[in-house]
């Protein structure tokens, strides 16, 4: 080959290399900065921080031994002033972040003098919604993200680390409840006794099926809980949550339960139209499954029998259902917000 024929090829290779370098530099420039601490007192804004993705509750309880991380997002909202304030971490449900988590709830809590940190756990993992397939993101990952958010938020100079609450909606309510499990807390190796000071599940999951834990003294931390639930909810029906809350309270955790009459699932949404989500997966309210967090064994709580193998599969399959109603209600969410603010102020005052 002559040097004249080779020259264009060398030129093309140089152009390709330059283009690759340019793309790499552009990607690096666009890569979000991962925040490891809020010690500098950053203002209201969107922040990226590191978490991890445990697959099971047992793996979560052991802590992140592998060291692999994933970046998730939190939206920080600070009230006016310079004083130390309590804070609330908001955890979304199966549909991901929606408008109320970035507008209604932060405004209400900021007005009450609370900082807010709204998590986005799905989008950074490339998932929009898990309503039809909950396996896209492990439930344990939600809890890992919640603890990562707690660690980060506690470093902010305006946040009182002893007064950070968690408020979870639907699937996020499952995560909120699990942040109150002593065995799970111990596995996170949090600094200086850090933990969530109060827990607020709103139309929460976690009351039925394998998400429900065998309740006995010492399973849940003493952090006070406020359950907020609509009695018209057919996605996460109220009766199992009332029973679960009653059992948790009798085991030693202070528990309150607010029933909002006529409220459907996702009553805090801006959309006031009633929707039937045909393919939404849910657990039947009569599902008898519960899991012992100490042993990992599943039981039928109506008979006390341990379930394993084919017996477990049969019961689990019988617990599955699809289809649910969602409907926003301004009156319902105002009532919920008033109750949540009053509960947290009372809890933090003690």
RAFEN-V603671 format. One record per residue. OMEGA is omega in radians with two decimals (999 if undefined). Layout:
omega-><OMEGA:OMEGA>
//
This chain:
omega-><-3.12:3.14:3.14:3.11:-3.10:-3.06:3.12:-3.14:3.10:3.14:3.13:3.11:3.13:3.11:3.14:3.13:3.13:3.12:3.13:3.12:3.13:3.12:3.13:3.13:3.12:3.13:3.14:-3.13:-3.10:-3.12:-3.10:3.07:3.13:-3.07:3.13:-3.11:3.02:-3.04:3.13:3.13:-3.11:-3.11:3.02:-3.14:-3.13:-3.08:3.09:3.14:-3.03:3.00:3.07:-3.02:3.02:-3.08:-3.06:3.09:3.13:3.11:3.09:-3.10:3.11:-3.11:-3.08:-3.11:-3.12:3.09:-3.14:-3.10:3.02:-3.13:3.07:-3.00:3.02:3.11:-3.07:3.10:-3.11:3.06:3.11:3.08:-3.11:-3.09:2.99:-3.08:2.96:-3.12:3.10:3.01:-3.14:-3.08:-3.07:3.13:-3.02:-3.12:-3.12:-3.11:3.08:-2.93:-3.05:-3.14:3.13:-3.09:-3.03:-3.05:3.08:-3.14:-3.12:-3.13:3.08:3.13:3.11:3.11:3.14:2.91:3.14:3.06:-3.12:-3.09:2.94:-3.02:-3.06:-3.04:3.11:3.10:3.10:-3.10:3.11:-3.11:3.06:-3.04:-3.12:-3.13:-3.06:-3.10:-3.12:3.06:-3.14:3.09:-3.14:3.12:3.09:-3.11:3.08:3.11:-3.14:3.11:3.07:3.09:3.11:3.11:-3.07:-3.08:-3.13:-3.14:-3.10:-3.09:3.12:-3.08:3.04:-3.05:3.13:-3.05:3.07:3.13:3.03:3.13:-3.07:-3.06:3.13:3.07:3.08:3.06:3.04:3.12:-3.13:3.13:-3.10:3.04:3.10:3.14:-3.03:-3.12:3.11:3.12:-3.10:-3.11:-3.09:-3.14:-3.13:-3.08:2.96:3.10:-3.13:3.06:3.09:-3.06:3.12:-3.04:-3.10:3.01:-3.14:-2.96:-2.95:2.90:3.08:-3.10:-3.10:3.02:-3.06:3.10:-3.10:-3.11:2.99:-3.08:3.06:-3.11:3.10:3.12:-3.13:3.09:3.13:3.13:-3.09:-3.13:2.96:3.03:3.06:-2.97:3.04:-3.10:3.06:-3.08:3.08:3.09:3.00:-3.04:-2.96:-2.99:3.12:3.13:3.06:3.11:-3.13:3.13:3.13:3.14:3.13:3.12:-3.14:3.12:3.02:3.12:3.09:-3.06:2.96:-3.13:3.09:3.06:3.08:-3.04:3.05:-3.07:3.08:3.08:-3.14:-3.12:-3.13:-3.14:3.09:-3.12:-3.07:3.11:3.09:-3.14:2.98:-3.12:-2.93:-3.02:3.13:3.12:-3.13:3.10:-3.14:-3.11:3.14:3.14:-3.05:-3.05:2.90:-3.02:3.05:-3.06:-3.12:-3.08:-3.05:-3.13:3.09:-3.11:2.94:-3.01:3.12:-3.12:-3.08:-3.09:3.04:-3.10:3.09:3.10:-3.08:-3.13:3.10:-3.12:-3.13:-3.14:-3.13:3.12:3.12:-3.13:-3.02:3.08:3.12:3.08:-3.13:-3.12:3.01:-3.13:3.08:3.12:-3.13:3.14:-3.13:-3.10:3.05:3.11:3.12:-3.12:3.11:-3.13:-3.12:3.13:-3.14:3.13:-3.09:3.10:3.13:-3.13:-3.10:3.10:3.14:999>
//
